[in-house]
Amino acid sequence: MGFWGSVWSGITSVAKSVGGFFSEKAKEFLKVGMETFNLIVKVVENVAKALGIIKPEDDSEDLGDRAMRADKKIEGIFDSTKRVYRVS
């Protein structure tokens, strides 16, 4: 292989080390991002409870689950002549 084999070997070695570095940094970034997102969700949930928008005994996961189930039940067929939504 000679010269080109050595060059290719060097390139792959550098790529592996750079890829590993970026992979670790991406994991750290995502971890911090998820922690921040969870904190924001808790703040919004607490503010909504304090303002009486949601009940104190409700939690955001349950509300999200109910919203997703409700979304599946709504067909959202819009009749342009009557301007009404039909819900099944």
C-alpha positions in Angstrom: 0.0 0.0 0.0 2.8 2.3 0.7 2.4 6.0 0.8 -1.4 6.2 0.1 -2.1 3.5 2.7 -0.2 5.5 5.3 -2.1 8.6 4.4 -5.5 6.9 4.5 -4.6 5.3 7.9 -3.7 8.7 9.2 -6.9 10.2 8.0 -9.1 7.5 9.5 -7.2 7.8 12.8 -7.8 11.5 13.0 -11.4 11.1 11.9 -12.0 8.5 14.7 -10.6 10.8 17.4 -12.4 13.9 16.1 -15.7 11.9 15.8 -15.3 10.6 19.4 -14.7 14.1 20.7 -17.8 15.5 19.0 -19.8 12.5 20.1 -19.0 13.1 23.7 -19.6 16.9 23.4 -23.0 16.1 21.7 -24.0 13.8 24.6 -23.1 16.5 27.2 -25.0 19.2 25.2 -28.1 17.0 25.0 -27.9 16.2 28.7 -27.8 19.9 29.6 -30.5 20.7 27.1 -32.9 18.0 28.5 -32.2 19.2 32.1 -33.0 22.8 31.0 -36.1 21.7 29.2 -37.4 19.8 32.2 -36.8 22.8 34.4 -38.7 25.0 32.0 -41.6 22.5 32.0 -41.7 22.5 35.8 -41.7 26.3 35.9 -44.5 26.6 33.4 -46.5 23.9 35.2 -46.1 25.7 38.6 -47.1 29.1 37.1 -50.2 27.5 35.5 -51.1 26.0 38.8 -50.6 29.3 40.6 -52.8 31.1 38.1 -55.5 28.5 38.4 -55.1 27.4 34.7 -54.6 23.8 35.7 -55.6 22.0 38.9 -53.0 21.6 41.6 -53.4 17.8 41.5 -52.8 17.6 37.7 -49.4 17.0 36.3 -48.1 17.8 32.8 -47.5 14.2 31.7 -51.2 13.3 32.4 -52.4 16.5 30.7 -50.2 15.8 27.6 -51.5 12.2 27.4 -55.1 13.4 27.6 -54.5 16.0 24.9 -53.0 13.4 22.6 -55.9 11.1 23.1 -58.4 14.0 22.5 -56.5 14.9 19.3 -57.0 11.4 17.9 -60.8 11.6 18.5 -61.2 14.9 16.6 -61.5 14.5 12.9 -61.3 18.2 12.3 -63.3 18.0 9.0 -64.1 21.6 8.1 -67.3 22.2 6.1 -66.7 25.4 4.3 -70.4 26.1 3.8 -71.5 25.7 7.4 -68.1 26.5 9.1 -68.3 23.9 11.8 -66.1 21.1 13.0 -67.4 17.6 13.4 -66.2 15.7 16.4 -66.6 11.9 16.6 
